[in-house]
Amino acid sequence: MTAPRVRAPELNGRQWLNTGGRELSLRELRGRIVLLDFWTFCCVNCLHVLDELRPLEEKYAEVLVVIGVHSPKFAHEREPAAVAAAVERYGVSHPVLDDPELDMWQQYAARAWPTLVLVDPEGYVVATMAGEGHADGLAREIDQLVRTHEAKGTLHRGDGPYLPPTPADTTLRFPGKAVALDDGALLVSDSARHQLVELEPDGETVRRRIGAGERGGVDGSARSATFNEPQGLLRLPADVAAVAGYDIVVADTVNHLLRGLEYATGEVRTVAGSGRQWRSTVDYHPHDAHAVDLSSPWDLAWYDGKVIVAMAGIHQLWWFDPVTRTAGMYAGTTVESLRDGPIPDVWLAQPSGLATSVDGDQLWIADSETSALRRLADGELRTVVGQGLFDFGQVDGAATDALLQHPLGVCALADGSVLVADTYNGAVRRYDPATDRVSTVTDGLAEPSDVLVTADGTVWVVESAAHRLTRLAPGALSAAGATIVGARRRAERPPTLIAPGALSLEVVFTPAPGQKLDASFGPATRLEVSADPPELLLDGAGSDTGLTRRLVIDPAVAAGVLQVVAQAATCDADAEHAACHLTRQDWGVPVRIDPAGAGRLPLILRGVDAH
């Protein structure tokens, strides 16, 4: 029996971007294939999808219109100027609808960031896909739609509605991270321009640009080398640099690479990463650094005798040894959440900032998606500030009560305290372990993404959305600091009402056209379930190979979050040299317990409806 066709709801929102101010409608796009990308700019998985879509947008330019629907998680992401800045920062080259109240999110029944919805030329939903890694499946779907609707006469070719904005002329464009050089100069990752920029000690005058200034992953000279939205920078210890043959490691984020920079010559080389995005299984063995797959490395620190990498794309810390040229996983299981304990069996959530204490004994981590400051010492990870994936705000005071909002940078000071680039609060915060308290050093900044202190005590803030480095006033660190008691917030995604007692969790997976489940290397599917608070689940937590699970919900817990990680291995069907694929998705499903709630929770790992 053929499933009923579902008409795609019309598009409505606060503002349209990348259209020259013109409002779009699905009605006027009839005859074109439309792909809706539900995203939010804090989400690294959403950023992965932006890059996966670029080749599809180019290949199918005459028949496909991609529309980003920005449905925010954090309060800052609801600000119109912040959405517009993010669209430019990440090079979004299609129209974007601003959906601040998640109206479109709810009408299209999205449950996860990102969610992709494919609409055919007649205006019907034909596929819904959660998560990333769907480029191949989308291409097959689009090819089929082109064949079907050309035959019916319902496909119209032509130019799309995208109108690029006028580029701004600033010295830096959305800089990400910075390091100090010996003479007081500063090296900055100029992320949106795909370059590194060396600035004079005044923090403004350009001394040198490294990189051609276009997306790419080519090694070579300062003029010819290319990067792709680089972020973290690390100066290696002198003795390590002498053996490695380069002085600075660069987290080349969108290329999924680590690059080495020889400072004297400006020569750039790839030192770790295959260039492929990690989509595999967790293991903690050493690997050849050039052969290993990485996923959005965001920041770097020297700790425990090696380079530690904030692997934001898979919610882990990795290590890289420039001498042995090996790399591997260091901490985290790839589950996106907040769990402390001995490494590696901990949970992180898009770690984006790292800093080593002056004595080298501690590693400080800005764990952005949990709005947390975390500390690694003696093999144990502990959360200092932060309460969970959906809790954030701007509150000073005792660390147990303090709140941040999506911090991206951290800087350890000589007195043992730590500065945090509290990005979405537009502030620099300070945590003092001696008093176990948080205070605000300064606020009113435009998305600060990093903080560093030079040898002479100057404090620099990478003020990313203002496209500059900002020097804090002398004495800012010695002042008592403000105490702000602002809003306590929680990301209010509409909760799913579930009944107490037995709950059937069903992850629906349909292989993309032309693919089949692949069990040649073990079970083809895997499901991991946990809850926050843990007491929510009386039974059903843990990992197993099936995509269905009987859970038991504690009636004494009023609400919480079900954390579900599902993956499925597939390969191309009927192909002589079949390519393998791994589809993986994390859900944090807010739930409220209600006797009238559902006894079944279906989630779509990859759903393909009948045409």
C-alpha positions as CSV (number, residue, x, y, z in Angstrom):
1,M,0.0,0.0,0.0
2,T,1.4,3.4,-1.0
3,A,1.7,5.9,1.9
4,P,-0.4,9.1,1.5
5,R,1.4,12.1,0.1
6,V,2.2,14.9,2.5
7,R,2.0,18.5,1.3
8,A,5.0,20.5,2.5
9,P,3.9,23.3,4.9
10,E,4.4,26.8,3.5
11,L,7.4,28.7,4.7
12,N,7.0,31.6,7.1
13,G,9.6,33.3,9.4
14,R,10.9,36.6,10.7
15,Q,13.3,37.4,7.9
16,W,14.9,36.1,4.8
17,L,18.7,36.2,4.2
18,N,20.6,35.8,1.0
19,T,17.6,36.8,-1.2
20,G,18.1,40.6,-1.4
21,G,15.2,41.0,1.0
22,R,12.8,39.1,-1.1
23,E,10.4,36.6,0.7
24,L,10.2,33.2,-0.9
25,S,7.4,30.7,-0.9
26,L,7.1,27.0,-1.8
27,R,4.3,27.9,-4.1
28,E,6.5,30.1,-6.3
29,L,9.2,27.4,-6.3
30,R,6.9,24.7,-7.8
31,G,8.7,22.9,-10.6
32,R,12.0,22.9,-8.6
33,I,13.2,20.4,-6.1
34,V,13.5,22.0,-2.7
35,L,15.8,20.8,0.1
36,L,15.1,22.3,3.5
37,D,18.0,22.3,5.9
38,F,16.9,22.8,9.5
39,W,20.0,24.0,11.4
40,T,21.3,26.2,14.2
41,F,24.7,27.9,14.0
42,C,26.0,26.5,17.3
43,C,25.7,22.9,16.1
44,V,28.9,21.4,14.5
45,N,26.8,18.7,12.9
46,C,24.8,21.4,11.1
47,L,28.1,23.0,9.9
48,H,29.2,19.6,8.6
49,V,25.9,19.5,6.5
50,L,26.6,22.9,5.1
51,D,29.8,21.6,3.6
52,E,28.2,18.3,2.4
53,L,25.6,20.3,0.5
54,R,28.0,22.5,-1.4
55,P,28.8,19.9,-4.1
56,L,25.1,19.1,-4.5
57,E,24.2,22.8,-4.9
58,E,26.7,23.1,-7.6
59,K,25.9,19.8,-9.4
60,Y,22.1,20.4,-9.4
61,A,22.1,24.2,-9.6
62,E,19.4,24.2,-12.4
63,V,16.9,22.0,-10.6
64,L,17.6,22.2,-6.8
65,V,16.9,25.0,-4.4
66,V,18.4,24.6,-1.0
67,I,16.8,26.7,1.8
68,G,18.3,26.9,5.2
69,V,15.8,27.1,8.0
70,H,17.6,28.5,11.1
71,S,15.8,27.1,14.2
72,P,17.9,28.2,17.2
73,K,18.9,26.4,20.4
74,F,20.5,29.2,22.4
75,A,19.1,32.7,23.2
76,H,21.9,34.4,21.4
77,E,21.0,32.5,18.2
78,R,17.6,34.2,18.2
79,E,19.1,37.6,17.6
80,P,18.6,38.7,14.0
81,A,22.1,40.2,13.7
82,A,23.7,37.0,15.0
83,V,21.9,34.9,12.5
84,A,23.0,37.2,9.6
85,A,26.6,37.1,10.9
86,A,26.5,33.3,11.1
87,V,25.3,33.0,7.5
88,E,28.3,35.0,6.3
89,R,30.7,33.4,8.7
90,Y,30.1,29.9,7.4
91,G,29.8,30.9,3.8
92,V,26.1,29.8,3.4
93,S,25.4,30.1,-0.3
94,H,21.7,29.6,-0.4
95,P,18.6,31.4,1.0
96,V,18.0,31.2,4.7
97,L,14.7,31.6,6.6
98,D,15.0,32.9,10.2
99,D,12.7,30.7,12.3
100,P,13.3,32.2,15.8
101,E,10.3,30.6,17.6
102,L,10.8,27.2,15.9
103,D,7.5,27.4,14.1
104,M,8.8,25.7,11.0
105,W,10.7,23.2,13.1
106,Q,7.4,22.1,14.7
107,Q,5.4,22.1,11.5
108,Y,7.9,19.8,9.8
109,A,8.2,17.6,13.0
110,A,11.9,18.0,13.3
111,R,13.5,16.4,16.3
112,A,17.2,16.9,15.8
113,W,19.7,19.4,14.5
114,P,20.3,19.0,11.6
115,T,17.2,17.7,9.8
116,L,16.9,17.6,6.0
117,V,13.5,17.6,4.2
118,L,13.3,17.0,0.5
119,V,10.3,18.4,-1.3
120,D,9.4,17.4,-4.9
121,P,8.5,19.8,-7.7
122,E,4.8,19.4,-7.0
123,G,5.3,20.5,-3.4
124,Y,5.1,17.2,-1.5
125,V,7.5,15.9,1.1
126,V,9.4,12.9,-0.3
127,A,12.2,12.3,2.3
128,T,13.2,13.3,5.8
129,M,16.8,12.7,7.0
130,A,18.2,13.5,10.4
131,G,21.9,14.1,11.0
132,E,24.7,14.3,8.6
133,G,26.3,12.0,6.0
134,H,23.4,12.0,3.6
135,A,25.0,13.5,0.5
136,D,25.1,10.2,-1.5
137,G,21.5,9.4,-0.6
138,L,20.3,12.8,-1.5
139,A,22.0,12.7,-4.9
140,R,20.2,9.4,-5.6
141,E,16.9,10.8,-4.5
142,I,17.4,14.0,-6.6
143,D,18.4,11.9,-9.7
144,Q,15.2,9.9,-9.3
145,L,13.1,13.0,-8.9
146,V,14.6,14.6,-12.0
147,R,13.8,11.5,-14.0
148,T,10.2,11.2,-12.7
149,H,9.3,14.9,-13.0
150,E,10.9,15.4,-16.4
151,A,8.8,12.5,-17.7
152,K,5.7,14.1,-16.1
153,G,6.6,17.6,-17.4
154,T,6.5,19.0,-13.9
155,L,10.3,19.9,-13.6
156,H,11.4,23.4,-14.4
157,R,15.0,24.3,-14.8
158,G,16.5,27.7,-14.2
159,D,18.5,30.0,-11.9
160,G,17.9,29.9,-8.1
161,P,16.8,32.7,-5.8
162,Y,20.1,33.1,-4.0
163,L,21.6,36.6,-4.0
164,P,25.0,36.9,-2.2
165,P,25.4,39.8,0.1
166,T,28.1,42.5,-0.6
167,P,31.4,41.4,1.1
168,A,32.7,43.7,3.8
169,D,36.2,45.1,3.8
170,T,37.8,44.5,7.1
171,T,41.4,43.5,8.1
172,L,40.1,40.3,9.7
173,R,36.8,38.4,9.0
174,F,35.4,36.3,11.8
175,P,38.8,35.5,13.4
176,G,38.7,32.3,15.5
177,K,41.8,31.8,17.7
178,A,45.2,33.5,18.3
179,V,48.7,32.8,19.8
180,A,51.4,35.2,20.9
181,L,54.8,35.2,19.2
182,D,58.2,35.8,20.8
183,D,58.4,39.5,19.8
184,G,54.9,40.3,21.0
185,A,53.3,39.9,17.6
186,L,50.1,37.8,17.2
187,L,49.2,35.0,14.9
188,V,45.4,34.8,14.2
189,S,43.3,32.3,12.4
190,D,41.2,34.5,10.0
191,S,38.6,31.8,9.7
192,A,36.1,33.3,7.2
193,R,38.9,34.3,4.8
194,H,40.6,30.9,5.1
195,Q,44.0,32.4,6.1
196,L,46.4,32.9,9.0
197,V,47.2,36.6,9.7
198,E,50.3,37.7,11.5
199,L,49.7,41.1,13.3
200,E,52.2,43.5,14.8
201,P,52.2,43.8,18.6
202,D,49.5,46.6,18.3
203,G,47.0,43.8,17.3
204,E,46.0,45.8,14.2
205,T,48.8,46.2,11.6
206,V,49.2,43.3,9.3
207,R,52.7,41.9,9.0
208,R,52.0,38.9,6.9
209,R,49.2,36.7,5.5
210,I,49.6,33.0,5.2
211,G,47.3,31.2,2.8
212,A,45.8,32.1,-0.6
213,G,42.5,33.2,1.0
214,E,40.3,30.6,-0.6
215,R,38.8,27.2,0.5
216,G,41.1,24.3,0.0
217,G,43.6,21.9,1.5
218,V,46.7,22.5,-0.6
219,D,50.2,22.4,1.1
220,G,52.9,24.9,0.0
221,S,54.2,28.3,0.5
222,A,52.6,31.2,2.4
223,R,51.1,32.4,-0.9
224,S,49.9,29.1,-2.4
225,A,48.8,27.1,0.6
226,T,45.0,26.9,1.3
227,F,42.9,26.3,4.4
228,N,39.2,25.8,5.1
229,E,37.9,27.8,8.1
230,P,41.0,27.3,10.3
231,Q,40.5,27.7,14.0
232,G,43.0,26.6,16.8
233,L,46.7,27.4,16.8
234,L,49.4,26.0,19.0
235,R,53.1,26.8,19.3
236,L,55.1,23.6,19.8
237,P,57.8,23.4,22.5
238,A,61.1,24.3,20.9
239,D,62.7,20.9,21.3
240,V,59.6,19.2,19.7
241,A,59.5,21.8,16.9
242,A,63.2,21.1,16.1
243,V,62.4,17.4,15.5
244,A,59.1,17.9,13.8
245,G,60.4,20.5,11.4
246,Y,57.6,23.0,12.0
247,D,56.8,25.5,14.8
248,I,53.0,25.9,14.9
249,V,50.1,23.4,14.5
250,V,46.9,24.7,12.9
251,A,43.5,23.1,13.4
252,D,42.2,23.3,9.8
253,T,38.7,22.7,10.9
254,V,36.5,22.2,7.8
255,N,39.3,20.2,6.1
256,H,39.4,17.8,9.1
257,L,43.2,18.2,9.1
258,L,46.0,19.4,11.3
259,R,48.5,21.5,9.4
260,G,52.1,22.4,10.4
261,L,53.4,25.9,9.8
262,E,57.2,26.6,9.6
263,Y,57.2,30.1,10.9
264,A,60.4,31.4,9.3
265,T,59.4,30.4,5.8
266,G,55.6,30.4,6.0
267,E,55.6,26.8,4.5
268,V,52.5,24.9,5.3
269,R,52.3,21.0,5.4
270,T,49.6,18.5,6.4
271,V,50.7,16.7,9.6
272,A,47.6,14.8,10.6
273,G,44.4,13.6,9.0
274,S,43.4,11.9,5.9
275,G,41.0,14.7,4.9
276,R,38.0,12.4,5.3
277,Q,35.6,13.1,8.1
278,W,35.6,10.5,10.9
279,R,32.6,8.0,10.6
280,S,33.9,4.9,12.2
281,T,33.9,3.1,15.5
282,V,35.6,4.2,18.8
283,D,39.0,2.8,19.6
284,Y,41.9,4.2,21.7
285,H,44.8,2.7,19.7
286,P,47.6,4.8,18.1
287,H,47.2,5.4,14.3
288,D,49.4,6.7,11.6
289,A,48.6,10.4,11.8
290,H,48.3,10.9,8.1
291,A,45.9,7.9,7.7
292,V,43.5,8.7,10.5
293,D,40.1,10.4,9.9
294,L,39.4,13.5,12.0
295,S,36.2,15.5,12.5
296,S,36.2,19.3,12.9
297,P,39.3,19.9,15.1
298,W,38.6,23.2,16.8
299,D,41.4,24.0,19.2
300,L,44.8,22.7,20.4
301,A,46.9,22.5,23.6
302,W,50.2,21.0,24.6
303,Y,49.4,18.6,27.5
304,D,50.6,15.3,28.8
305,G,53.6,15.4,26.4
306,K,51.6,15.7,23.2
307,V,49.2,17.8,21.2
308,I,45.6,17.5,22.6
309,V,43.0,18.3,20.0
310,A,39.4,19.5,20.8
311,M,37.6,17.2,18.3
312,A,34.4,19.2,18.3
313,G,32.8,17.2,15.4
314,I,32.6,14.0,17.5
315,H,32.6,15.4,21.1
316,Q,36.0,14.0,22.0
317,L,39.6,15.0,22.8
318,W,42.3,13.4,20.6
319,W,46.1,13.4,20.9
320,F,48.7,13.9,18.2
321,D,52.5,13.2,18.6
322,P,54.5,15.3,16.1
323,V,57.6,13.2,16.8
324,T,56.2,9.7,16.2
325,R,53.6,11.1,13.8
326,T,50.8,9.1,15.4
327,A,47.4,10.1,16.6
328,G,44.4,8.7,18.5
329,M,41.5,9.2,20.8
330,Y,42.2,10.6,24.3
331,A,38.9,11.2,26.0
332,G,35.2,10.9,25.2
333,T,33.0,8.2,23.8
334,T,31.4,10.4,21.0
335,V,28.2,10.6,23.1
336,E,27.2,14.3,23.3
337,S,26.5,15.1,26.9
338,L,28.0,15.9,30.3
339,R,29.5,13.0,32.2
340,D,32.6,13.2,34.4
341,G,35.0,10.6,35.6
342,P,38.2,8.8,34.6
343,I,39.1,9.2,31.0
344,P,38.5,8.0,28.4
345,D,35.0,6.9,29.4
346,V,33.5,10.4,29.7
347,W,31.1,12.5,27.8
348,L,31.8,15.9,26.2
349,A,29.7,18.1,24.0
350,Q,31.5,19.9,21.2
351,P,34.7,20.9,23.0
352,S,35.9,24.1,21.4
353,G,38.6,25.7,23.6
354,L,41.6,24.3,25.4
355,A,44.3,25.8,27.7
356,T,47.0,24.1,29.8
357,S,47.7,25.4,33.3
358,V,51.0,27.2,33.8
359,D,52.4,24.3,35.8
360,G,51.3,21.8,33.0
361,D,49.2,19.7,35.4
362,Q,45.7,20.6,34.3
363,L,43.9,21.0,31.0
364,W,41.0,23.4,30.9
365,I,38.2,22.8,28.4
366,A,35.5,25.1,27.1
367,D,32.8,22.5,26.4
368,S,30.5,24.7,24.3
369,E,27.2,22.7,23.8
370,T,26.9,22.1,27.6
371,S,27.9,25.7,28.3
372,A,30.5,24.2,30.6
373,L,34.0,24.8,31.9
374,R,35.7,21.5,32.6
375,R,39.1,20.5,34.0
376,L,41.2,17.4,33.3
377,A,43.8,16.5,35.9
378,D,45.4,13.2,36.9
379,G,43.4,11.3,34.3
380,E,40.0,12.5,35.6
381,L,37.6,15.0,34.0
382,R,35.5,17.2,36.2
383,T,32.9,19.8,35.4
384,V,33.6,23.1,37.2
385,V,30.8,25.2,35.7
386,G,27.9,23.9,33.7
387,Q,24.7,21.8,34.2
388,G,23.7,20.2,30.9
389,L,23.0,20.3,27.2
390,F,20.0,22.6,27.6
391,D,20.9,24.8,30.6
392,F,22.7,28.1,30.1
393,G,22.6,31.8,31.1
394,Q,24.8,34.5,32.5
395,V,25.1,34.1,36.2
396,D,28.1,34.8,38.4
397,G,28.8,33.6,42.0
398,A,29.4,30.1,43.3
399,A,30.6,27.8,40.5
400,T,27.9,25.3,41.2
401,D,25.3,27.9,40.4
402,A,27.1,29.9,37.8
403,L,26.0,29.7,34.1
404,L,27.7,30.4,30.8
405,Q,26.3,30.4,27.2
406,H,28.2,28.4,24.6
407,P,31.8,29.4,25.5
408,L,34.4,28.8,22.8
409,G,37.7,29.8,24.4
410,V,39.7,29.5,27.6
411,C,42.9,30.9,29.0
412,A,44.8,29.7,32.1
413,L,46.5,32.4,34.2
414,A,49.6,32.3,36.3
415,D,47.7,32.6,39.6
416,G,45.7,29.4,38.8
417,S,42.5,31.2,37.7
418,V,41.0,30.8,34.3
419,L,39.5,33.2,31.8
420,V,36.6,32.0,29.6
421,A,35.5,33.5,26.3
422,D,31.8,33.3,27.1
423,T,30.9,33.6,23.5
424,Y,27.1,33.9,23.3
425,N,27.0,36.1,26.4
426,G,29.5,38.5,24.7
427,A,31.7,38.4,27.9
428,V,35.0,37.4,29.4
429,R,34.4,35.5,32.6
430,R,36.9,34.4,35.3
431,Y,36.8,31.3,37.4
432,D,39.0,31.3,40.5
433,P,39.7,27.8,42.0
434,A,40.8,29.3,45.3
435,T,37.3,30.7,45.9
436,D,35.4,28.4,43.6
437,R,33.6,31.4,42.2
438,V,32.8,32.9,38.8
439,S,32.9,36.7,38.0
440,T,32.6,38.8,34.9
441,V,35.8,40.6,33.8
442,T,34.1,42.5,30.9
443,D,31.0,42.2,28.7
444,G,29.5,43.9,25.7
445,L,31.7,42.1,23.3
446,A,30.7,40.6,19.9
447,E,31.0,36.8,20.2
448,P,34.5,36.5,21.8
449,S,36.0,33.2,20.7
450,D,39.4,33.2,22.4
451,V,41.5,34.9,25.1
452,L,45.2,35.0,25.4
453,V,47.7,36.7,27.7
454,T,51.1,37.9,26.3
455,A,54.4,37.8,28.2
456,D,54.0,41.4,29.2
457,G,50.6,40.7,30.8
458,T,48.5,42.2,28.0
459,V,45.1,40.4,27.7
460,W,43.8,40.1,24.2
461,V,40.3,38.9,23.3
462,V,39.5,37.6,19.8
463,E,36.2,39.5,19.2
464,S,35.1,37.3,16.4
465,A,31.8,39.0,15.2
466,A,33.5,42.4,15.5
467,H,36.3,41.1,13.2
468,R,39.1,42.3,15.5
469,L,41.4,41.7,18.4
470,T,40.5,43.7,21.5
471,R,42.9,44.6,24.3
472,L,41.5,44.7,27.8
473,A,42.2,47.7,29.9
474,P,45.3,47.6,32.1
475,G,44.4,46.3,35.5
476,A,41.3,44.5,34.2
477,L,42.5,41.2,35.8
478,S,43.5,42.7,39.1
479,A,40.1,44.4,39.5
480,A,37.5,42.7,41.7
481,G,35.3,42.0,38.7
482,A,31.6,42.5,38.3
483,T,29.0,40.1,39.7
484,I,26.2,39.6,37.2
485,V,23.1,37.7,38.1
486,G,21.3,37.5,34.8
487,A,18.8,35.2,33.3
488,R,18.8,31.4,33.9
489,R,17.7,29.8,30.6
490,R,16.9,26.5,29.3
491,A,16.6,25.6,25.6
492,E,12.9,25.1,25.3
493,R,12.4,22.6,22.5
494,P,8.8,21.3,22.8
495,P,9.0,18.2,25.0
496,T,7.6,14.9,23.9
497,L,4.9,13.6,26.2
498,I,5.6,10.0,27.2
499,A,3.8,7.7,29.6
500,P,5.4,6.3,32.7
501,G,6.3,2.7,32.7
502,A,7.1,0.7,29.5
503,L,8.1,2.8,26.5
504,S,8.9,1.3,23.0
505,L,11.9,3.2,21.5
506,E,12.0,2.6,17.7
507,V,14.7,4.0,15.5
508,V,13.4,3.8,11.9
509,F,16.2,3.3,9.4
510,T,15.8,2.9,5.6
511,P,18.9,2.6,3.6
512,A,19.4,5.3,0.9
513,P,18.4,4.3,-2.7
514,G,21.0,1.9,-4.0
515,Q,22.3,0.9,-0.6
516,K,21.8,-2.1,1.7
517,L,22.7,-2.9,5.3
518,D,26.2,-4.2,5.7
519,A,27.1,-6.8,8.4
520,S,30.4,-7.8,6.8
521,F,32.4,-6.3,9.7
522,G,30.0,-7.2,12.5
523,P,26.4,-6.1,13.4
524,A,25.1,-3.5,10.9
525,T,23.3,-1.4,13.5
526,R,23.9,-0.1,17.0
527,L,21.8,1.8,19.6
528,E,23.0,3.5,22.8
529,V,20.5,5.0,25.3
530,S,21.0,7.1,28.4
531,A,19.1,9.7,30.2
532,D,19.5,13.0,32.1
533,P,18.8,12.6,34.9
534,P,19.9,9.0,34.9
535,E,17.0,8.2,37.3
536,L,14.6,8.8,34.4
537,L,15.3,5.3,33.1
538,L,14.5,2.4,35.4
539,D,15.5,0.0,32.6
540,G,16.8,0.1,29.0
541,A,20.0,2.1,29.3
542,G,23.2,1.0,27.6
543,S,24.3,-0.3,24.2
544,D,23.1,-3.1,22.0
545,T,22.9,-3.9,18.3
546,G,19.1,-3.7,17.6
547,L,17.4,-0.4,16.7
548,T,14.4,-1.1,19.0
549,R,14.5,-1.0,22.7
550,R,12.1,-1.5,25.6
551,L,12.6,1.3,28.1
552,V,11.0,1.7,31.5
553,I,10.3,5.2,32.6
554,D,10.3,6.1,36.3
555,P,6.9,7.7,37.1
556,A,8.6,9.6,40.0
557,V,10.7,11.8,37.5
558,A,8.7,14.6,36.0
559,A,10.8,15.4,33.0
560,G,14.3,14.9,31.5
561,V,16.2,14.2,28.3
562,L,16.5,10.9,26.6
563,Q,19.9,10.6,24.9
564,V,19.9,8.3,22.0
565,V,22.8,7.5,19.7
566,A,22.0,5.2,16.7
567,Q,24.2,4.1,13.8
568,A,23.8,1.9,10.8
569,A,26.4,0.5,8.4
570,T,25.5,0.2,4.7
571,C,27.2,-0.5,1.4
572,D,26.3,0.0,-2.2
573,A,24.1,-2.7,-3.5
574,D,25.0,-4.7,-6.7
575,A,28.3,-2.9,-7.1
576,E,31.5,-4.7,-8.0
577,H,33.6,-2.4,-5.7
578,A,30.9,-1.4,-3.2
579,A,31.5,1.8,-1.1
580,C,30.8,1.5,2.6
581,H,28.8,4.2,4.5
582,L,28.1,4.8,8.2
583,T,25.0,6.8,9.1
584,R,25.0,8.1,12.7
585,Q,22.8,10.4,14.7
586,D,22.6,11.7,18.2
587,W,19.3,12.8,19.7
588,G,18.7,14.7,22.9
589,V,14.9,14.3,23.2
590,P,13.3,16.5,25.9
591,V,10.5,14.5,27.5
592,R,7.8,15.2,30.0
593,I,6.1,12.3,31.9
594,D,2.3,12.3,31.6
595,P,-0.1,9.4,32.1
596,A,-1.8,10.4,28.8
597,G,1.6,10.4,27.0
598,A,2.7,8.1,24.3
599,G,4.0,4.6,24.9
600,R,6.0,4.6,21.8
601,L,8.9,6.9,20.7
602,P,9.8,6.6,17.0
603,L,13.0,8.4,15.7
604,I,14.1,8.5,12.1
605,L,17.7,7.8,11.4
606,R,17.1,8.1,7.7
607,G,13.6,8.1,6.4
608,V,12.7,7.8,2.8
609,D,9.0,8.0,1.9
610,A,7.4,6.6,-1.2
611,H,7.2,9.0,-4.1
